[in-house]
Amino acid sequence: MMLYFKPFVYFFLLLTFSLPSEAQKKQNKPSLDALIQAQTQDVVTWRRHLHQYPELSNREFKTMEYICKQLDIIGLPYKKGMAYTGVVATLVTGKPGPVVGLRADMDGLPVKERVDLPFASKETSEYLGDQVPVMHACGHDAHVAILLGVASVLHKMKDQLTGTIVFVFQPAEEGAPPGEEGGAELMIKQGLFKEYGMEVMFGLHISSMIETGKIHYKPKGIMAAADRFKITVKGKQTHGSKPWDGVDPITVSAQIILGLQNIVSRQLNLEQAPAVISVGKISGGVRNNIIPEEVELVGTIRTLDTVMQRQIHQKIHQTAVNMAESAGAEAKVEIIKQYPVTYNHPELTSKLLASLEKAAGSNNVLVMNPMMGAEDFSFYAREVPGLFFFLGARHPEIDALDATLHHTPDFKIDENSFPLGMSSLIQLVLDYQNQNK
């Protein structure tokens, strides 16, 4: 028997059997892992270029242009020049949802590279009036490359996303040159949050000390507040052979330095939180047989507790002034607050811990002790809830005792850490969006 279909019925059947279903469409889309793996070589290439051509804080002009060039290729709109050399790119999905911020820092350090790499830095620049070598000795080149990779992957997943993702490429994390503003604080001052409206910020820091494949995090204070102090000790100049005719500010300064260490070891409750006072620079005198009139001490204060921070400021002033006075000298104390505590919002950290575990595996996400280093991601985390964590980049074959330290000529990281850097940030974005539709 012969069957006859009317044309519109035939057309309907043809559509039914030839058009892929939504499930089939989803099935045909590359997985997140596949997208990340496909992106990894670009991330390595970007990182190596940035590593070879580092720039100092507030001088990252070539770095800015390189970032913009890659964003043009990715297809994301951006604004450049915020805080001198910063770049802010946006991925607007057109669907209602949260505005999530991701941050990478981009400046290098005045360090001469000793690592034997084909892309090792040979760059120099001017710092405090001197010509100095420049190196990415803290991994900011990797941070930029990873965030560019995240931007590229998320752009390819745009139809699966909601809200807006803001990619912040930030200059001068290591601190602006003397007399200049810079970094996160300046970006905020210039309207970063007012213009883009982020309601949460995520960031990572690569670590040469943590094994590749691991993530370390901590709720609440993960990195310390950093304050700079200067103590000027004024005595009375005299001949070196007759110290009794003057007031020696060098010996008074030595007593003050020892007194500052007594603040930490004998006057603070270190069960509450750790603290550090370090003198990093002593200036005074012109020759061996002259006791000078003045000595200057410059140092840093690191704290994880705001009450303890205030106590230390008070005690430094008290110690320096009273010790100087007891020897017939004078002491002037200046304390400048630089970075607040880098604070991980407890509720946000708790909700998104599963995201980090999804990216790295639950056994590879570990709670860490707080670090006394400082980070200007802390300024973002004062504006909105933030989550900042450490990405391991020490090759598993390298013993922890042999790992190269940050801010040193031998600093070296494992590029195999980059896929986890991308997947951890992407997973945070996806899960935060799903939790806050």
ZATOR-996936 format. One record per residue (C-alpha): x, y, z. Coordinates in Angstrom, 2 decimals, m for minus. Example, Ala and Ser with C-alpha at 12.3 -4.5 7.8 and 13.67 -1.06 7.14 Angstrom:
<lummars>
      c1      c2      c3
   12.30   m4.50    7.80
   13.67   m1.06    7.14
</lummars>
This chain:
<lummars>
      c1      c2      c3
    0.00    0.00    0.00
    1.22    3.44   m0.95
    1.24    6.29    1.63
    0.86    9.92    0.65
    1.99   12.86    2.85
    0.86   16.36    2.30
    3.71   18.82    1.72
    3.38   20.58    5.10
    3.38   17.23    6.93
    6.49   16.15    5.05
    8.17   19.46    5.91
    7.27   19.03    9.60
    8.73   15.50    9.67
   11.86   16.68    7.92
   12.40   19.37   10.56
   11.68   16.95   13.38
   14.29   14.45   12.27
   16.94   16.83   10.88
   17.14   19.62   13.50
   19.26   18.79   16.55
   17.54   18.89   19.92
   18.70   21.21   22.72
   20.25   18.19   24.44
   22.16   17.36   21.27
   23.30   20.96   20.95
   24.67   20.90   24.48
   26.28   17.54   23.83
   28.08   18.94   20.78
   29.57   21.85   22.75
   33.17   21.44   23.89
   33.49   20.69   27.60
   35.06   23.21   29.95
   38.14   20.99   30.28
   38.48   20.83   26.50
   38.22   24.61   26.19
   40.86   25.10   28.88
   43.23   22.58   27.32
   42.81   24.24   23.92
   43.61   27.60   25.51
   46.68   26.52   27.49
   49.29   26.96   24.76
   48.20   30.57   24.22
   48.48   31.20   27.95
   52.03   29.82   27.96
   52.93   31.97   24.94
   51.48   35.11   26.54
   53.24   34.45   29.81
   56.62   33.92   28.15
   56.33   37.16   26.20
   55.38   39.10   29.32
   58.18   37.44   31.29
   60.75   38.43   28.67
   59.60   42.06   28.63
   58.69   43.07   32.21
   58.02   46.64   33.31
   58.08   48.37   36.68
   55.09   49.74   38.60
   53.20   52.58   36.87
   55.43   52.05   33.82
   53.66   49.03   32.27
   52.90   50.78   28.95
   54.06   47.97   26.64
   52.35   45.43   28.88
   49.11   47.42   28.60
   49.31   47.46   24.81
   50.06   43.72   24.68
   47.02   42.97   26.85
   44.84   45.16   24.62
   46.12   43.37   21.52
   45.11   39.98   22.92
   41.71   41.30   24.04
   41.13   42.55   20.48
   41.83   39.04   19.19
   39.55   37.50   21.83
   36.84   40.01   20.92
   36.21   41.71   24.26
   35.68   45.46   24.67
   37.96   47.21   27.12
   39.06   50.52   28.56
   42.76   51.23   28.95
   44.71   53.78   30.96
   42.95   53.55   34.32
   45.57   54.13   37.05
   48.01   55.04   34.22
   48.41   51.61   32.60
   45.50   49.48   33.82
   43.10   47.69   31.48
   39.49   46.77   32.29
   37.66   44.42   29.92
   34.01   43.36   30.12
   32.02   40.35   29.02
   28.35   41.42   28.93
   26.04   38.45   28.39
   22.87   40.51   27.98
   21.09   38.30   30.51
   20.28   39.36   34.06
   22.75   38.21   36.66
   25.54   39.30   38.98
   28.55   41.44   38.05
   31.67   39.45   38.92
   35.18   40.92   39.00
   38.42   39.02   38.31
   41.79   40.64   38.89
   45.38   40.11   37.71
   48.36   42.33   38.56
   50.90   43.18   35.86
   54.09   44.86   37.21
   57.61   43.48   37.57
   60.38   44.15   40.09
   63.88   45.72   40.07
   65.57   42.29   40.19
   68.20   40.81   37.83
   67.10   37.42   36.54
   69.45   34.46   37.08
   67.15   31.73   35.76
   68.41   29.91   32.65
   65.39   30.29   30.38
   65.23   31.14   26.66
   62.71   33.86   27.54
   64.58   35.25   30.56
   64.37   39.00   31.02
   67.20   41.25   29.90
   65.19   44.44   30.42
   66.36   47.47   32.39
   64.53   50.56   33.59
   64.94   53.57   35.86
   64.11   53.17   39.54
   64.74   55.90   42.14
   67.12   57.62   39.74
   69.21   54.53   38.98
   69.22   52.21   35.96
   68.16   48.79   37.24
   67.43   45.33   35.81
   63.75   44.31   35.71
   62.26   40.85   36.22
   58.90   39.22   36.81
   60.09   37.80   40.12
   56.65   37.33   41.66
   54.53   35.72   38.93
   52.47   38.68   37.76
   53.23   37.68   34.17
   51.46   34.37   34.86
   48.53   36.17   36.48
   47.96   38.29   33.37
   48.28   35.31   31.02
   45.90   33.18   33.10
   43.29   35.95   33.23
   43.53   36.44   29.46
   42.96   32.70   29.12
   39.94   32.90   31.42
   38.55   35.79   29.37
   38.95   33.81   26.15
   37.29   30.65   27.51
   34.38   32.54   29.09
   33.86   34.49   25.86
   33.46   31.17   24.05
   30.93   30.12   26.72
   29.01   33.40   26.59
   25.65   31.79   25.74
   25.89   29.70   28.93
   26.58   32.69   31.19
   24.49   35.38   32.85
   25.27   38.86   34.11
   28.61   40.52   33.46
   32.21   39.51   34.06
   34.79   42.29   34.54
   38.47   41.50   33.94
   40.75   43.89   35.82
   44.39   44.01   34.68
   45.92   46.10   37.43
   49.27   47.92   37.49
   51.56   48.74   40.43
   50.66   45.98   42.86
   54.23   46.13   44.16
   53.68   49.77   45.07
   53.82   53.01   43.12
   57.12   54.89   42.95
   57.65   57.48   45.71
   55.48   60.53   45.18
   53.01   58.71   42.91
   49.68   57.01   43.43
   48.94   53.65   41.87
   47.59   50.13   42.01
   44.21   48.95   43.25
   43.73   51.98   45.48
   44.06   54.38   42.54
   41.78   52.30   40.30
   39.11   52.45   43.01
   39.69   56.18   43.48
   39.21   56.67   39.72
   35.81   54.97   39.85
   36.40   51.27   39.12
   33.48   50.05   41.22
   31.21   52.98   40.38
   31.73   52.46   36.65
   31.56   48.67   36.50
   29.47   47.77   39.56
   31.20   44.56   40.64
   29.48   42.94   43.59
   32.23   40.40   44.28
   35.95   40.06   43.43
   38.08   36.97   42.88
   41.85   36.79   42.53
   44.72   34.33   42.71
   48.45   34.48   43.36
   50.78   31.88   41.91
   53.22   30.36   44.40
   56.63   28.81   43.74
   56.46   27.23   47.20
   53.22   25.26   46.79
   53.18   22.08   44.69
   51.57   22.28   41.25
   48.00   21.00   41.39
   47.35   22.36   44.89
   45.33   25.37   45.99
   45.81   27.02   49.38
   43.20   29.32   50.90
   42.12   30.77   54.23
   38.88   32.37   55.43
   39.20   35.87   56.91
   42.74   37.32   57.06
   44.97   35.51   54.55
   47.65   38.21   54.14
   48.82   40.96   56.44
   48.31   44.69   56.54
   51.52   46.55   55.67
   52.48   49.93   57.13
   55.67   51.89   56.51
   57.41   53.73   59.33
   60.23   56.25   59.43
   62.01   57.24   62.64
   64.31   60.26   62.53
   66.73   60.36   65.46
   68.36   63.73   66.05
   71.43   64.01   68.28
   74.37   66.42   68.51
   77.29   66.13   66.11
   80.79   65.79   67.50
   84.23   64.39   66.78
   84.40   60.60   66.86
   87.18   60.76   69.46
   85.03   62.77   71.88
   81.55   61.19   72.00
   80.89   62.80   75.39
   80.78   66.23   73.74
   77.78   65.25   71.63
   74.73   62.98   71.53
   75.28   59.92   69.36
   72.16   59.20   67.25
   73.73   55.96   65.94
   73.88   54.24   69.33
   70.42   55.63   70.17
   69.12   54.19   66.89
   70.62   50.79   67.77
   68.78   50.86   71.10
   65.55   51.83   69.37
   65.89   48.94   66.88
   66.26   46.46   69.75
   63.38   48.13   71.56
   61.11   47.68   68.54
   61.74   43.93   68.62
   60.75   43.86   72.28
   57.35   45.24   71.27
   56.62   42.07   69.30
   58.29   39.55   71.60
   57.25   40.97   74.99
   54.31   43.38   74.64
   51.86   41.73   72.22
   49.59   38.72   72.64
   50.92   36.57   69.80
   48.35   33.88   70.56
   45.84   36.31   69.11
   47.67   36.93   65.83
   51.25   37.17   64.53
   52.95   40.51   63.96
   56.24   41.73   62.50
   58.29   44.91   62.90
   61.37   45.08   60.66
   63.86   47.87   60.08
   64.98   47.66   56.47
   67.09   50.78   56.04
   69.46   52.82   58.24
   70.93   56.08   56.97
   73.32   58.36   58.83
   76.88   59.67   58.97
   79.45   60.67   56.36
   82.83   59.35   57.60
   84.47   57.20   60.23
   85.56   59.90   62.70
   82.43   62.05   62.85
   79.46   61.24   65.05
   76.60   62.60   62.93
   73.73   64.79   63.96
   70.96   62.65   62.49
   70.07   59.04   61.65
   67.02   57.79   59.77
   65.43   54.37   60.26
   62.89   53.05   57.75
   60.93   49.85   58.16
   57.72   47.88   57.82
   54.95   46.76   60.15
   52.89   43.65   59.36
   49.69   42.80   61.23
   46.58   40.66   60.82
   44.50   42.34   63.52
   43.39   45.99   63.44
   43.46   46.39   67.25
   47.01   45.02   67.36
   47.90   47.33   64.48
   46.85   50.38   66.52
   48.75   49.06   69.56
   51.94   48.66   67.54
   51.70   52.16   66.10
   51.33   53.59   69.60
   54.14   51.48   71.05
   56.60   52.32   68.24
   56.04   56.01   68.91
   56.37   55.53   72.66
   59.51   53.37   72.40
   61.37   55.60   69.95
   60.55   58.93   71.64
   61.26   57.73   75.20
   64.50   55.91   74.33
   65.81   58.92   72.45
   64.84   61.26   75.27
   66.60   59.09   77.86
   69.86   59.56   75.91
   69.39   63.29   75.36
   68.31   62.87   71.72
   65.03   63.49   69.93
   62.99   61.06   67.83
   60.30   61.85   65.29
   58.05   58.97   64.20
   56.03   58.86   60.98
   53.76   55.89   60.17
   52.08   55.56   56.78
   49.36   52.98   56.25
   49.94   51.22   52.92
   47.88   48.02   52.54
   45.01   46.73   54.69
   44.61   43.07   55.64
   43.71   40.87   52.65
   40.42   39.55   53.95
   38.50   36.62   52.52
   34.79   37.06   53.20
   33.90   34.06   55.43
   30.44   33.36   53.98
   31.61   33.77   50.38
   34.62   31.51   51.04
   32.42   28.86   52.61
   29.91   28.87   49.75
   32.55   28.68   47.03
   34.99   26.23   48.62
   33.28   23.50   46.58
   34.16   25.44   43.40
   37.88   25.27   44.17
   37.53   21.60   45.07
   35.70   20.95   41.80
   38.59   22.51   39.89
   41.48   20.94   41.81
   39.99   17.93   43.60
   38.95   18.03   47.25
   42.26   16.56   48.48
   44.21   19.31   46.74
   42.50   22.32   48.35
   44.08   23.05   51.71
   43.66   25.65   54.45
   46.86   27.63   54.97
   48.36   29.70   57.75
   48.18   33.47   57.20
   51.08   35.10   55.38
   52.81   38.24   56.61
   53.26   39.45   53.06
   50.79   42.09   51.86
   48.60   42.33   48.74
   46.71   45.27   47.33
   43.85   42.97   46.35
   42.97   43.92   49.94
   41.58   47.25   48.68
   39.02   45.47   46.48
   38.03   43.22   49.38
   37.23   46.33   51.44
   34.75   47.48   48.80
   32.94   44.17   48.14
   33.19   40.57   49.38
   36.40   39.03   48.05
   38.05   35.64   47.72
   41.82   35.43   47.17
   43.78   32.16   47.05
   47.20   30.72   46.17
   47.83   28.55   43.12
   50.64   26.02   43.45
   53.38   26.23   40.81
   56.26   24.21   42.27
   57.05   21.23   40.08
   56.35   18.01   42.02
   59.91   16.82   41.40
   61.33   19.85   43.23
   61.51   19.48   47.00
   59.84   22.24   49.00
   63.20   23.08   50.62
   64.70   23.70   47.18
   61.86   25.88   45.89
   62.90   29.29   44.61
   61.60   32.24   46.59
   59.50   35.11   45.29
   61.25   38.47   44.76
   64.59   36.74   44.13
   66.76   36.39   40.97
   66.12   32.61   40.93
   62.31   32.75   41.04
   60.83   30.09   38.78
   57.36   28.58   38.33
   55.87   25.49   36.69
   53.76   26.36   33.64
   51.79   23.13   34.17
   49.93   25.07   36.86
   48.20   27.33   34.33
   45.20   25.08   33.45
   44.22   24.86   37.12
   44.61   28.63   37.42
   42.09   29.06   34.60
   39.67   26.38   35.77
   39.59   27.63   39.37
   38.66   31.19   38.38
   36.14   30.00   35.77
   34.51   27.62   38.25
   34.18   30.44   40.79
   32.43   32.58   38.17
   30.06   29.80   37.05
   29.10   28.72   40.55
   28.68   32.25   41.86
   26.39   33.06   38.94
   24.34   29.91   39.53
   24.00   30.73   43.23
   22.94   34.32   42.54
   20.64   34.16   39.52
</lummars>
